[in-house]
């Protein structure tokens, strides 16, 4: 009887422990797949900044309108949300939104800040080659890490500090000969204004990114794809509204038909470019918010900065932009910085997993 009793008590905990490990592994795999999906969407959205430069190169000049394009694609989010709400209604006979009122209000305010950030980025894109603007904008990782330290208590590692230093050096390398790749017909003051605006956009983005993470953590809501879409929708809606006010003041609606007729690629391609640009920016934003909510603000900053090599290649191949030695050095430093940080994260993850395994082995069996 004692053996049977011991047998009955001994095995269930072992089985429960094994089942718990399986659940944990499944959760980690699901979490990893969501992060990979977010990275994929972010990379697909690389066409956003690229098409924005195409717009300016071939005669586009409306800065508020092109800023609106970065946020104005929010109606495309209504399609997947509608399917989700329809499925929810069939199952429960009611539809409920994932976002709480407080989270909605916070995302609305942050959307206004991102609308301003879109304008700063657009202004710089009008005066800087896309490769230069992209590498400069990658300095947002340094700003994101800096603000994350104070806002969400981001822990600094040696690899993170190394990445920040390398990315900053890359931006400085571009500034050493800031007028060397200046487009024809553009003054030195306009080029430098674009340079400063890009850094300003990177700083503002670096501030808003950890703020989004903070308001989500404070809301204490469970993360889901529906919540991600709702957050993206609210931020984009209010960001687009901010840019829409600028469009109205600047009379952009009256100027768009004329601009389309005079567009270098033709009127039809003008509308194709702006529609595709708006959609791609929204895809990019969903990927960014996915990294932010599923991982952290710094990972989201890394994802944005990883767009640099991709946009760089697109610009060199399709737009035939000049690629100087200093720009090459800046790109190498940027990639080196990314690699350094990702390696640090990989080592940290391995260390945490080993600690979990050792703790599990040391736990006494009841």
C-alpha positions as CSV (number, residue, x, y, z in Angstrom):
1,X,0.0,0.0,0.0
2,X,2.8,2.4,0.8
3,X,4.4,1.7,-2.6
4,X,1.1,2.3,-4.4
5,X,0.5,5.4,-2.3
6,X,4.0,6.7,-3.1
7,X,3.5,5.8,-6.7
8,X,0.2,7.7,-6.9
9,X,1.8,10.8,-5.4
10,X,5.1,10.6,-7.2
11,X,4.0,10.5,-10.8
12,X,1.3,13.2,-11.2
13,X,3.6,16.0,-10.1
14,X,6.2,14.8,-12.6
15,X,3.5,14.7,-15.3
16,X,2.3,18.1,-14.4
17,X,5.8,19.5,-14.5
18,X,6.3,18.0,-18.0
19,X,2.9,19.4,-19.1
20,X,3.8,22.8,-17.7
21,X,7.1,22.8,-19.7
22,X,5.2,21.9,-22.9
23,X,2.8,24.8,-22.3
24,X,5.7,27.2,-21.7
25,X,7.4,26.0,-24.9
26,X,4.2,26.5,-26.9
27,X,3.8,29.9,-25.4
28,X,7.4,30.9,-26.3
29,X,6.9,29.6,-29.9
30,X,3.7,31.5,-30.3
31,X,5.3,34.6,-28.9
32,X,8.3,34.2,-31.2
33,X,6.0,33.7,-34.3
34,X,4.2,37.0,-33.5
35,X,7.5,38.8,-33.2
36,X,8.7,37.3,-36.5
37,X,5.4,38.3,-38.1
38,X,5.8,41.9,-36.8
39,X,9.3,42.0,-38.3
40,X,8.0,40.7,-41.6
41,X,5.3,43.4,-41.7
42,X,7.8,46.1,-40.8
43,X,10.2,45.0,-43.6
44,X,7.3,44.9,-46.2
45,X,6.5,48.4,-45.1
46,X,10.0,49.5,-46.3
47,X,8.3,50.6,-49.5
48,X,6.6,53.4,-47.5
49,X,9.7,55.7,-47.2
50,X,10.9,54.6,-50.6
51,X,7.7,55.6,-52.4
52,X,7.7,58.8,-50.4
53,X,11.0,59.7,-52.0
54,X,9.7,58.7,-55.4
55,X,6.8,61.1,-54.9
56,X,9.2,64.0,-54.2
57,X,11.7,63.1,-57.0
58,X,9.0,63.1,-59.7
59,X,7.4,66.4,-58.8
60,X,5.5,65.9,-55.6
61,X,5.9,68.9,-53.2
62,X,2.9,68.8,-50.8
63,X,4.6,68.2,-47.4
64,X,1.4,68.0,-45.3
65,X,-0.3,65.7,-47.8
66,X,2.7,63.3,-47.9
67,X,2.8,63.4,-44.1
68,X,-0.9,62.4,-44.1
69,X,0.0,59.4,-46.3
70,X,2.0,58.0,-43.5
71,X,-1.1,57.8,-41.3
72,X,-4.0,58.1,-43.7
73,X,-4.0,54.4,-44.7
74,X,-5.9,53.5,-41.5
75,X,-9.2,52.5,-43.3
76,X,-7.3,49.3,-44.5
77,X,-7.3,48.2,-40.9
78,X,-11.1,48.1,-40.8
79,X,-11.2,45.1,-43.1
80,X,-9.4,42.6,-40.7
81,X,-11.1,44.2,-37.7
82,X,-14.5,43.7,-39.4
83,X,-13.8,40.0,-39.9
84,X,-12.7,39.7,-36.3
85,X,-15.8,41.5,-35.0
86,X,-18.0,39.4,-37.2
87,X,-16.5,36.2,-35.9
88,X,-16.9,37.5,-32.4
89,X,-20.6,38.3,-33.0
90,X,-21.3,34.8,-34.4
91,X,-19.8,33.2,-31.3
92,X,-21.1,35.5,-28.5
93,X,-23.9,37.5,-30.2
94,X,-22.2,40.7,-29.2
95,X,-19.2,42.8,-30.2
96,X,-16.8,44.3,-27.7
97,X,-13.7,46.4,-28.3
98,X,-10.4,45.4,-26.8
99,X,-9.1,48.8,-25.9
100,X,-10.1,50.4,-22.6
101,X,-11.2,54.1,-22.6
102,X,-8.0,55.1,-20.9
103,X,-5.8,53.3,-23.4
104,X,-7.9,54.8,-26.3
105,X,-7.4,58.3,-24.9
106,X,-3.6,57.8,-24.4
107,X,-3.2,56.4,-27.9
108,X,-5.2,59.3,-29.3
109,X,-2.8,61.8,-27.8
110,X,0.2,59.8,-28.9
111,X,-1.2,59.7,-32.4
112,X,-1.1,63.5,-32.5
113,X,2.6,63.4,-31.6
114,X,3.2,60.8,-34.3
115,X,1.4,63.0,-36.8
116,X,3.9,65.7,-36.0
117,X,6.7,63.2,-36.3
118,X,5.4,62.2,-39.8
119,X,5.6,65.9,-40.9
120,X,9.2,66.2,-39.6
121,X,10.2,63.0,-41.5
122,X,8.4,64.1,-44.6
123,X,10.1,67.5,-44.5
124,X,13.5,65.9,-44.4
125,X,12.6,63.4,-47.2
126,X,11.9,66.4,-49.4
127,X,15.5,67.7,-49.1
128,X,17.6,64.6,-48.4
129,X,18.4,61.5,-50.5
130,X,16.4,58.6,-49.1
131,X,19.6,56.7,-48.2
132,X,20.9,59.6,-46.2
133,X,17.6,60.2,-44.5
134,X,17.2,56.6,-43.6
135,X,20.6,56.2,-42.1
136,X,20.1,59.4,-40.1
137,X,16.7,58.3,-38.9
138,X,18.2,55.1,-37.6
139,X,19.6,57.2,-34.8
140,X,16.1,56.9,-33.3
141,X,17.4,53.7,-31.6
142,X,19.8,55.8,-29.5
143,X,16.9,58.2,-28.5
144,X,14.6,55.2,-27.9
145,X,17.1,53.6,-25.6
146,X,17.7,56.9,-23.8
147,X,14.0,57.6,-23.2
148,X,13.2,54.0,-22.4
149,X,15.7,54.1,-19.6
150,X,13.8,56.8,-17.8
151,X,10.2,56.0,-18.9
152,X,10.0,52.1,-18.8
153,X,13.3,51.5,-16.8
154,X,15.0,49.8,-19.8
155,X,18.1,48.0,-18.6
156,X,21.3,48.9,-20.4
157,X,23.7,46.1,-21.5
158,X,27.2,46.4,-22.9
159,X,25.9,45.4,-26.4
160,X,23.1,48.0,-26.2
161,X,25.6,50.7,-25.3
162,X,27.9,49.6,-28.1
163,X,25.0,49.7,-30.6
164,X,24.0,53.2,-29.5
165,X,27.6,54.4,-29.9
166,X,28.0,52.8,-33.4
167,X,24.7,54.2,-34.6
168,X,25.6,57.7,-33.4
169,X,29.0,57.5,-35.1
170,X,27.2,56.5,-38.3
171,X,25.1,59.7,-38.1
172,X,28.2,61.8,-37.4
173,X,29.9,60.3,-40.4
174,X,27.1,61.5,-42.6
175,X,27.4,65.0,-41.2
176,X,31.1,65.3,-41.9
177,X,30.3,66.0,-45.6
178,X,26.7,66.9,-45.3
179,X,26.5,68.6,-48.7
180,X,28.4,66.0,-50.6
181,X,25.3,64.2,-51.8
182,X,23.0,67.2,-52.0
183,X,20.5,66.9,-54.8
184,X,20.9,69.3,-57.8
185,X,19.2,72.6,-57.3
186,X,19.0,72.4,-53.6
187,X,20.7,75.0,-51.4
188,X,23.1,74.1,-48.5
189,X,20.6,75.6,-46.0
190,X,17.8,73.4,-47.3
191,X,20.0,70.3,-47.0
192,X,21.0,71.1,-43.5
193,X,17.4,71.9,-42.6
194,X,16.5,68.4,-43.8
195,X,19.4,67.0,-41.8
196,X,18.2,68.7,-38.6
197,X,14.5,67.8,-39.2
198,X,15.5,64.1,-39.6
199,X,17.3,64.0,-36.3
200,X,14.3,65.8,-34.7
201,X,11.9,63.2,-36.2
202,X,14.2,60.4,-34.8
203,X,14.2,62.0,-31.3
204,X,10.4,62.5,-31.2
205,X,9.9,58.9,-32.4
206,X,12.3,57.7,-29.8
207,X,10.2,59.5,-27.1
208,X,6.8,58.3,-28.3
209,X,7.8,54.7,-28.7
210,X,8.5,54.0,-25.0
211,X,5.4,56.1,-24.1
212,X,3.2,53.7,-26.1
213,X,4.8,50.8,-24.2
214,X,4.2,52.6,-20.9
215,X,0.5,53.3,-21.5
216,X,0.0,49.7,-22.7
217,X,1.7,48.3,-19.5
218,X,-0.4,50.6,-17.3
219,X,-3.6,49.5,-19.0
220,X,-2.8,45.9,-17.9
221,X,-4.6,44.4,-20.9
222,X,-3.9,41.1,-22.4
223,X,-2.1,41.4,-25.8
224,X,-4.0,40.1,-28.8
225,X,-3.9,40.7,-32.6
226,X,-7.2,42.5,-32.4
227,X,-5.8,44.8,-29.7
228,X,-2.8,45.5,-31.9
229,X,-5.1,46.5,-34.8
230,X,-7.2,48.7,-32.6
231,X,-4.1,50.5,-31.2
232,X,-2.8,51.0,-34.7
233,X,-6.2,52.3,-35.9
234,X,-6.6,54.8,-33.1
235,X,-3.0,56.1,-33.4
236,X,-3.2,56.4,-37.2
237,X,-6.7,58.0,-37.1
238,X,-5.6,60.8,-34.9
239,X,-2.2,61.2,-36.5
240,X,-3.9,61.5,-39.9
241,X,-6.3,64.1,-38.3
242,X,-3.4,66.2,-37.2
243,X,-1.9,66.2,-40.7
244,X,-5.4,66.8,-42.2
245,X,-5.5,70.1,-40.4
246,X,-2.2,71.1,-41.9
247,X,-3.5,70.1,-45.4
248,X,-6.6,72.3,-45.0
249,X,-4.5,75.3,-43.9
250,X,-2.0,74.7,-46.7
251,X,-4.8,74.3,-49.4
252,X,-3.4,70.9,-50.4
253,X,-6.8,69.5,-51.6
254,X,-6.9,72.2,-54.3
255,X,-3.3,71.6,-55.3
256,X,-3.4,67.8,-55.6
257,X,-5.2,67.5,-59.0
258,X,-2.7,69.9,-60.6
259,X,0.2,68.1,-59.0
260,X,-1.1,64.8,-60.4
261,X,-1.3,66.2,-63.9
262,X,2.3,67.5,-63.7
263,X,3.7,64.4,-62.0
264,X,6.8,63.1,-63.8
265,X,5.5,59.5,-64.1
266,X,2.0,60.5,-65.3
267,X,-1.3,61.2,-63.6
268,X,-2.4,57.6,-63.2
269,X,0.9,56.5,-61.7
270,X,0.7,59.5,-59.3
271,X,-2.4,58.1,-57.7
272,X,-1.0,54.5,-57.7
273,X,2.1,55.8,-55.9
274,X,0.2,57.7,-53.2
275,X,-2.3,54.8,-52.6
276,X,0.4,52.2,-52.4
277,X,2.5,54.5,-50.2
278,X,-0.4,54.9,-47.7
279,X,-1.0,51.2,-47.5
280,X,2.6,50.3,-47.1
281,X,3.1,52.9,-44.4
282,X,0.2,51.3,-42.5
283,X,1.7,47.8,-42.9
284,X,5.0,49.2,-41.6
285,X,3.2,50.8,-38.6
286,X,1.4,47.6,-37.7
287,X,4.8,45.8,-37.7
288,X,6.3,48.5,-35.5
289,X,3.5,48.4,-32.9
290,X,3.6,44.7,-32.9
291,X,7.3,44.7,-32.0
292,X,6.5,47.3,-29.4
293,X,3.7,45.5,-27.7
294,X,4.9,41.9,-28.1
295,X,8.5,42.7,-27.2
296,X,9.7,46.2,-26.1
297,X,10.2,49.8,-27.3
298,X,13.9,49.1,-27.9
299,X,13.2,46.1,-30.0
300,X,10.7,48.2,-32.0
301,X,13.5,50.8,-32.4
302,X,15.8,48.1,-33.7
303,X,13.2,46.9,-36.1
304,X,12.8,50.5,-37.5
305,X,16.5,50.9,-37.8
306,X,16.9,47.5,-39.6
307,X,14.9,49.1,-42.4
308,X,18.0,51.1,-43.3
309,X,19.9,48.5,-45.3
310,X,16.7,47.5,-47.1
311,X,15.7,51.1,-48.1
312,X,19.4,51.8,-48.9
313,X,19.5,49.0,-51.4
314,X,16.1,50.0,-53.0
315,X,17.3,53.6,-53.4
316,X,20.6,52.6,-54.9
317,X,19.1,50.1,-57.4
318,X,15.8,51.9,-58.4
319,X,16.6,55.6,-57.8
320,X,20.3,55.5,-58.8
321,X,21.4,57.6,-55.8
322,X,25.0,58.4,-55.2
323,X,26.8,56.3,-52.6
324,X,29.9,58.0,-51.1
325,X,32.6,56.4,-49.0
326,X,31.3,58.1,-45.8
327,X,27.8,56.9,-46.5
328,X,29.2,53.4,-46.9
329,X,31.0,53.8,-43.6
330,X,27.8,55.0,-42.0
331,X,25.9,52.0,-43.3
332,X,28.6,49.6,-42.0
333,X,28.5,51.2,-38.6
334,X,24.7,51.0,-38.6
335,X,24.7,47.2,-39.5
336,X,27.5,46.6,-37.0
337,X,25.4,48.3,-34.3
338,X,22.3,46.2,-35.1
339,X,24.4,43.0,-35.1
340,X,26.0,43.9,-31.7
341,X,22.6,44.5,-30.1
342,X,21.0,41.4,-31.5
343,X,24.0,39.3,-30.4
344,X,23.6,40.7,-26.9
345,X,19.9,39.9,-26.8
346,X,20.6,36.3,-28.0
347,X,23.2,35.8,-25.3
348,X,20.8,37.3,-22.7
349,X,18.0,34.9,-23.8
350,X,20.3,31.9,-23.6
351,X,21.4,32.9,-20.1
352,X,17.8,33.3,-18.9
353,X,16.8,29.9,-20.4
354,X,19.7,28.2,-18.6
355,X,18.8,29.8,-15.3
356,X,15.2,28.5,-15.7
357,X,16.4,25.0,-16.5
358,X,18.7,24.9,-13.5
359,X,16.0,26.2,-11.2
360,X,13.6,23.5,-12.6
361,X,16.1,20.8,-12.0
362,X,16.8,21.9,-8.4
363,X,13.1,21.9,-7.4
364,X,12.4,19.0,-5.1
365,X,9.8,16.5,-6.3
366,X,6.9,16.2,-3.8
